[in-house]
């Protein structure tokens, strides 16, 4: 039985694009025209620079009340090492979840190189708690967090904003998700569409299950291997929860960096001396020179912040 003193799970999606087998899959199912920068963020979108280690380490250090960490991936194992020391109240169990186990009979859509179909199925993780936080592997707790920062009285907590024009592919997907959430609730679409804060998503498993059961065919028709403007994303579930009164519209304390414009100096300084509870270091297409510079600075800063490493057995 789970320790009910820690009733919130964390789910992290991760892939190592440097892996030979993963590269072979991309070559088999795609080509240079498909994997161009404007579609999927270029090659750096699939590059692992150690983010998963520091994402897990930061959860251990600053959100030790998490019950369990699930790492969702594609026939890979990050072999995560975590910080185990006097600063931790407890060791948080980690479980690797393969895409095949959550696609509920839709294995023909695998492999996918598109995070959106994966996000549609996170609630299918066996044993997942009712309240769970979804992290991308580029999101990190940077200061002590409380469970009440993310859930309160059975409701998720995240900032919700309204937008009018889908000026890029990402916002088209946000609008798609808003409209389908309203349709599932019998509401008419509006000119404006919701966009949740781009940070840890506080999700309720039962609400995800209820929505999925209502619009399963629409979700199925959106599943693609490569991201397109007709996709849905996990904001579908947050929009649905918000429209049902299951989201408290309150911004999480976070700092967002886009590596395409952020200086390595600013990134280093924030990691060492954070001023917000959470950070998102968003990946974009970079030149090789810029990528190497940022990678070295990010990893150097995280290593300085989390210097103590020891092996952690993954279940």
N, C-alpha and C positions, 0 to 999 in steps of 0.2 A: 504493500500500500504506500502511496505517495505521502510524504510529509506535508500535511496541509498547512504548516506554517509558511510554506513557500509555494503558493498556488499559481504562480505565473511562470510560464515557460518562455524561452527565447528561441526563435527560429532564424537561422542565417543561411542565405543562399550563397553558394561559392562554386567557382570553377577555376581550374588551373589550365589556362590556354597554352602554356608552354609544354604541357604533357604531349608526348608523341602520339598517343592514341587519340587524344582529343583533336589534335591538328589533323590527323588522318580523317576523322569524321567530318571536319569542316571542309576538307578537300573533296570528300565523297559527295556531300550533300549541297555544297555551295561552289562558288567560283569568285573570282576577283570582282566581278560586277555586282554580285549579291552582297559580298562582305565589304563594300565600300564604306567610307567614313560616315557619310550622311545617313546610312541605314542603321548601322550597329555600333558606331563610335570607333571604328577602325580596329586595328590589331590590338591596341592597348586595352580595349574593352575586355579581352580575354586573358590579359596578362596578370599573373599573380605576383605581387611583390612582398608577400608576407603579411598582407592585411588581415587574413583570417586569424593568425596568431594573436595579433594585437587587438583585434575585435574581441576575441574570447578572453584574452588577458584583462582587457578593460572592464568587461562584464564581471569577471571574478572580483576585481578590485573595487569597483564602484557600484555594482548592483548584485551584491552577494545573496540577496533574497530570491534570486532566480532559482526556480526548482530544477530545471534541466535545460540543456542547450542541444538543439537539433541542428545539424549541419546538413543541408540539402544539396546534393551534388550529383554528378553524372559519372558513375562507375569510377569514382576517385576517392582518395582518402587523404586529407591534409596532414594527418599525423600531428595533430595539434599538440604543442607543448604549452602548458599554462604556468602561471605564477602561483606557486603554493608556498605560503609563508605566513608570517605573523600578522600581515595586514588582511588576511582572509578569514572570515568566520567559518567557512566550510568549503569543501571541494564540490563543485557543481558537476554532476554527471554529464557526459557528452555522448550523443548517439549520431552516427552517420546514417542519413536517409537517402536512398537512391531514388532518382526520378521515377523509375519503374514502379516503385511501391506506392506512389501517390497519384498515378494517372488513371486510376479507377476504370480499367478496360479500354483506355484510349492510347495504348502503347504504340499504335501505328503513327502517332504524331512525334514519336521519339526517334532519334535524338532531336532535341530542340536547342537552338542557339539564341533563343529569345526568352528573356526572363519573364515575360508576361504570362504565357501559358503555365509556367511553373508556379507563379504567384496565385493563379486561379485554383491551385490544388494543395496549397500548404495546409489547409484545415483537414486534409485527408491523412495526415501523419497519425499513425496508430499510437494511442496513449497520450496525445497532446492535451494539455490542460485547456479548460474553458477560456481562460484569459491568457493570451500569448502576445509577445512582442515580436514583430517581424523586423529584422535588421538586414540591410544589405551588408556585404563584408567591408564596405567603406564607411560604416557608421560606428562611432565609438563613444561610450560613456567616458567623460574626461574628468568629472568631479563626482562626489558621492550623490547618488540618486536614490529616491525612495519609490516604493511601489505606487504611492499616491501621486507621483509625477505622471503616471501613465494610466492608472485605473482608479476610479473612485465610485463607490456605491453601484458596482456592476456596469459602469459606463467607461468607455475609453476616453482619453484626454489627448487632443491634438488640435492644432490650429487649422481652421477651414477658411478659405478665401474664395471669392467669386471672380470669375474671369469672363470676358465677353468674346474675345476673338482667339480661335485656335491658330496661333501664328507659326507653329511648327508641329512636327509629327507628335512630339510628346504631348502637346496640348490637345491635339486631335484625339489622342487616346484618352486623355482626361475627360474630354467632352463625351466621347462614346460611353465611358463608364458611368458618368453622371446620368446620361439619358436612359441607359438600361436600368440603372438603380431605380429611377423614377417610374419607368414602365413596370417593373416588378411590383411596385407599390400601388399601381393604378393611378399614377400621377402623370400629368402632361409635362412634356419637356419645356424648359424655359430658354430664353435667349442666353442668359448667363449659365455658366456651369461651375460646379464646385471643383476646387483643387486643394486636397489636404497638404499640410506641411510636408516637405520632403525630408523625413526623418523617421525614427522608429514608429512603426504602425501598431497601435494598440487594438487588437482584434479579438472578437468573441467567437469561439468556434461554433456555437449553436446558431448564431446569426449568419455566419458564412455558410453553414450547412443548409439553413432554411432558404437563403437566396439561391444557392447553387441548385437546389432541388426545383425551385420555381422557374429558373431560366437555363436549365442545363443545355438545351439545344442551342440557344444563342451563344453560350460559352463554348460549346463544342465547335460551332461554325467559325469561331474567332481564333482557334488554335493554329498557329503557324510556326514553322521552324525559324523564320527570320522576321524581325519586327517590321510591321507595316502600320500605316495610319488608320487601318480598320481594326486594330487590336483593341482589346480591353486590358486593363491592368488592375492591381490589387486595390486601387482607389475605388473600384466598384463596390467592394465590401465596406469600406469606410464611408462612402457616400450613402449607401443603404442604411448603415447604422446611424449616421447623422440625421437622415430624413425620418428615422424611426424614434429619434430622441435618445439614442444610445451612445452619442458622442457629446462630450463637453467641449465646446469650442474655446480652447485655451491653448495658446502656443507653448510648445515645449521649449526649454532653454537650450538653444543650439546655435552653432556657428557653421555656416556653409562655405566651403571652399571649392572652386572649380580649378583643377590643376592647369587648365589652359590659360588662366589669367592670374592665379595666385602666385606670388613670389615664394621661392623656397625659404627665404628668410622669415616671412610672415608665418608660413606653415610651421617652421621649426619653433618659433617663439610661442605660437599658440599651443602646440603640443606640450611644450615644457611648462608654460604658464597659462593654462586655459582660463578663460573668463566666462565660459558657458558650460553647462552640464554635459552637453552632447556636441559631437562634431560629425560632419559629413564631408569627406574629402572626395569629391565627385570626379570620376574618370572621364576623360575626353581624349580625342585623337591628338597626339603630340609628335613632334619630331623626335628622333632617336636621342639626340643630344639633350633636349629638354627633358625627356622622359628619364634618362639616366641621372641627370642633376637632381630632379625632384625625388626620384626613388631613393637616392643616397641620403638626402636630407630628411625625408620622411622616416626612413628606417632608423637613421641615426638618432632622431628625436624620440621615436618610440622606444628605442633600446635604452636611451638615457632615462626615460620615464618609467620603463618596466625592465630593469636590468637583471632581475633574478629569474632564472629559467630552471625548470625541472620537468622531467617526463611526466606526462599525465596519460593514464591508460584509457583508451577510447573503447567504449562498449560496442 
